[in-house]
Amino acid sequence: MILAGAGIFGVMHYSVAQRTQEIGIRSAMGARPSDVFRLVLSQALRLAVIGIAIGLCVGFVLTRFMASLLFGVSTTDFVTFIAVTGLLGLVSLLASYVPARRAMRVDPIVALRWE
């Protein structure tokens, strides 16, 4: 989970850095800081949901092949799948919070001058 959180944080931090001019233009055109925050956070959570969905599908397929290695747990233990999904969603939310807050504080004048 730490690696997943660090990866999501890194990708979102880089994305915000690359989109500084766009965010500055949005702010200059009247976007409120909460709109920018919601934009960045929704982008991060959209990617996280896609990744979780792909991971769940692959997980269901792979448990069929690993059934002989699982002891005391069914191949489709829904409690485990739901717990891991919820935990990864929470980690995604927390990891993208800091870059979203950074995007919210972008000064339009500085962003438009930045290359």
C-alpha positions as CSV (number, residue, x, y, z in Angstrom):
1,M,0.0,0.0,0.0
2,I,2.9,2.3,0.7
3,L,4.3,1.7,-2.8
4,A,0.8,2.3,-4.3
5,G,0.4,5.5,-2.4
6,A,3.9,6.7,-3.4
7,G,3.2,5.9,-7.0
8,I,-0.1,7.7,-7.1
9,F,1.4,10.7,-5.3
10,G,4.3,10.8,-7.8
11,V,2.0,10.6,-10.8
12,M,-0.4,13.2,-9.5
13,H,2.4,15.6,-8.5
14,Y,4.0,15.3,-11.9
15,S,0.6,15.8,-13.6
16,V,-0.1,19.0,-11.6
17,A,3.4,20.3,-12.4
18,Q,2.8,19.7,-16.1
19,R,-0.6,21.3,-16.0
20,T,0.4,24.5,-14.1
21,Q,-0.3,26.8,-17.1
22,E,-3.7,25.2,-17.7
23,I,-4.6,25.5,-14.0
24,G,-3.4,29.2,-14.1
25,I,-5.5,29.9,-17.1
26,R,-8.5,28.3,-15.4
27,S,-7.9,30.3,-12.3
28,A,-7.5,33.5,-14.4
29,M,-10.8,32.8,-16.2
30,G,-12.6,32.6,-12.9
31,A,-12.3,29.0,-11.6
32,R,-12.6,28.9,-7.9
33,P,-9.9,27.0,-5.9
34,S,-12.5,24.4,-5.0
35,D,-13.1,23.8,-8.7
36,V,-9.4,23.2,-9.3
37,F,-9.2,21.0,-6.3
38,R,-12.2,18.9,-7.5
39,L,-10.7,18.7,-11.0
40,V,-7.4,17.3,-9.9
41,L,-9.0,15.0,-7.3
42,S,-11.5,13.6,-9.8
43,Q,-8.8,12.9,-12.3
44,A,-6.8,11.0,-9.7
45,L,-9.8,9.0,-8.5
46,R,-10.9,8.2,-12.0
47,L,-7.5,6.7,-12.7
48,A,-7.7,4.8,-9.4
49,V,-11.1,3.4,-10.1
50,I,-9.9,2.2,-13.5
51,G,-6.9,0.6,-11.9
52,I,-8.9,-1.0,-9.1
53,A,-11.4,-2.4,-11.7
54,I,-8.7,-4.0,-13.8
55,G,-7.0,-5.3,-10.6
56,L,-10.3,-6.9,-9.4
57,C,-10.8,-8.6,-12.8
58,V,-7.2,-9.9,-12.9
59,G,-7.5,-11.0,-9.3
60,F,-10.7,-13.0,-9.9
61,V,-9.0,-14.7,-12.9
62,L,-5.7,-15.5,-11.1
63,T,-7.4,-16.9,-8.0
64,R,-8.7,-19.7,-10.2
65,F,-5.1,-20.8,-11.0
66,M,-4.0,-20.4,-7.4
67,A,-6.8,-22.3,-5.8
68,S,-4.5,-25.1,-4.6
69,L,-2.3,-22.5,-2.7
70,L,-5.1,-20.9,-0.8
71,F,-5.8,-22.5,2.6
72,G,-8.9,-21.6,4.6
73,V,-10.0,-19.0,2.1
74,S,-12.3,-19.4,-0.9
75,T,-11.0,-18.4,-4.3
76,T,-13.5,-15.5,-4.4
77,D,-13.4,-14.2,-0.8
78,F,-15.5,-11.1,-1.2
79,V,-14.6,-9.7,2.2
80,T,-10.9,-9.7,1.2
81,F,-11.6,-8.2,-2.2
82,I,-13.8,-5.5,-0.8
83,A,-11.4,-4.7,2.1
84,V,-8.5,-4.3,-0.3
85,T,-10.5,-2.3,-2.7
86,G,-11.7,0.1,0.0
87,L,-8.2,0.4,1.4
88,L,-6.6,1.1,-2.0
89,G,-9.4,3.7,-2.7
90,L,-8.6,5.4,0.6
91,V,-4.8,5.4,-0.1
92,S,-5.5,6.9,-3.6
93,L,-7.6,9.6,-2.1
94,L,-5.0,10.5,0.5
95,A,-2.1,10.3,-2.0
96,S,-3.8,12.7,-4.4
97,Y,-4.9,15.1,-1.7
98,V,-1.5,16.9,-1.5
99,P,-1.1,17.5,-5.2
100,A,-4.7,18.7,-5.4
101,R,-4.1,21.2,-2.6
102,R,-0.9,22.4,-4.5
103,A,-3.0,22.9,-7.6
104,M,-5.5,24.9,-5.7
105,R,-2.9,27.4,-4.6
106,V,-1.5,28.1,-8.1
107,D,-1.1,31.8,-8.6
108,P,-2.5,32.7,-12.1
109,I,0.1,35.3,-12.9
110,V,3.1,33.1,-11.9
111,A,1.6,30.2,-13.8
112,L,1.1,32.2,-17.0
113,R,4.7,33.4,-16.9
114,W,6.1,29.9,-16.2
115,E,7.5,27.9,-19.1
